[in-house]
Amino acid sequence: MSQKQADSPWSVQVGGGHYKNAKIQPAHFWLANQLPGAESSVIKYVFRWQSKDGIRDLKKSRHFIQLMIDAYFGPSAFASPRVANADFQWAITPEHFCTENGLDVAASRVICLVCHCESEAALLLAIRTINAMIDAHMSAQPEMDGRTTQELSVGSSCADTLRAQQAIYVAINRLEDFDEVLREPGRINAAYVEYERERVSRTLAYLRDEARA
């Protein structure tokens, strides 16, 4: 039965249309493949982030990946990765799901890394990809009070204010990530801690450059 059938539950969405208008809905994908809740949640949030809650959705997806790392590979691991088995047969492959829905390279990478879940390193790479997605979004020129950058650029003071705000947004995001990591350092490996330290160093260098500009 097609998920697009007019009188089926797939034709209904409570709030918005970012799922029901998809060629392959996230729920259709994860139910067909019997994916666990954490993996399904990552797919949902990464799929919809640009059409619903933005960076908040990306941070939610990152948190579920962190839960996967703890559950599958942490010191007190209590579960096994669902699809790490090479014999697993996909009803719909993650790659096909991403291609059919026109997801960009970064979102597709996160979904495929999480679905295949080959190792802790793969999940850490998914987290780094999400961090890069957040940084890229935060670095984009923000809107202020519903007005565009062009509408605000009537004087140098507006441009300077906008630029400073942009730098602060990027810094806050990166430092929030670092603070979150250090609260539970046991759940991640030393390489990731080093990666987060590097992110803070880059943030400080970025702010110094902005201050000198």
DAHURA-V904735 format. One record per backbone hydrogen bond with DSSP energy under -1.0 kcal/mol. NH is the residue of the N-H (numbers start at 1). CO is the residue of the C=O. E is the energy in kcal/mol with one decimal. If there is no record, write none. Layout:
nh: (NH	NH)
co: (CO	CO)
e: (E	E)
This chain:
nh: (5	8	11	12	15	21	22	29	30	31	32	33	35	40	41	42	43	44	45	46	47	48	49	51	52	54	56	58	59	60	61	62	63	64	65	66	67	68	69	70	71	72	73	77	78	79	88	97	98	99	100	101	102	103	108	109	110	111	112	113	114	115	116	117	123	124	125	126	127	128	129	130	131	132	133	134	135	136	137	138	139	144	147	152	153	154	159	160	161	162	163	164	165	166	167	168	169	170	171	172	173	174	175	176	177	178	179	180	181	182	183	184	187	188	193	194	195	196	197	198	199	200	201	202	203	204	205	206	207	208	209	210	211	212	213)
co: (2	5	8	9	13	17	19	25	26	27	28	29	30	36	37	38	39	40	41	42	43	44	45	48	48	49	53	54	55	56	57	58	59	60	61	62	63	64	65	66	67	68	69	74	71	71	85	93	94	95	96	97	99	98	104	105	106	107	108	109	110	111	112	113	119	120	121	122	123	124	125	126	127	128	129	130	131	132	133	134	135	147	144	148	149	152	155	156	157	158	159	160	161	162	163	164	165	166	167	168	169	170	171	172	173	174	175	176	177	178	179	181	184	185	189	190	191	192	193	194	195	196	197	198	199	200	201	202	203	204	205	206	207	208	209)
e: (-1.3	-1.9	-1.7	-1.4	-1.3	-1.4	-2.0	-2.2	-2.8	-2.4	-2.0	-1.5	-2.2	-2.1	-2.4	-2.1	-2.2	-2.3	-2.5	-2.7	-2.4	-1.8	-1.1	-1.7	-1.3	-1.8	-1.4	-1.4	-2.6	-2.0	-2.3	-2.2	-2.0	-1.9	-1.7	-2.1	-2.0	-2.0	-2.4	-2.1	-2.7	-2.9	-2.5	-1.7	-1.2	-2.0	-1.7	-2.3	-2.4	-2.4	-2.8	-1.4	-1.3	-2.2	-2.4	-2.4	-2.2	-2.3	-2.5	-2.7	-2.4	-2.5	-2.4	-2.0	-1.5	-2.4	-2.1	-1.7	-1.9	-2.4	-2.1	-2.0	-2.6	-2.1	-2.1	-2.6	-2.6	-2.5	-2.1	-2.9	-2.2	-1.7	-2.1	-1.2	-1.2	-1.5	-1.7	-2.6	-2.3	-2.5	-2.3	-2.3	-2.4	-2.2	-2.1	-2.1	-2.4	-2.1	-2.3	-2.9	-2.1	-2.2	-2.7	-2.4	-1.9	-2.0	-2.5	-2.3	-2.1	-2.2	-1.0	-1.1	-1.5	-1.3	-1.6	-2.4	-1.9	-2.4	-2.1	-2.2	-1.8	-1.9	-2.3	-2.4	-2.0	-2.6	-2.1	-2.4	-2.5	-2.3	-2.2	-2.2	-2.3	-1.8	-1.3)
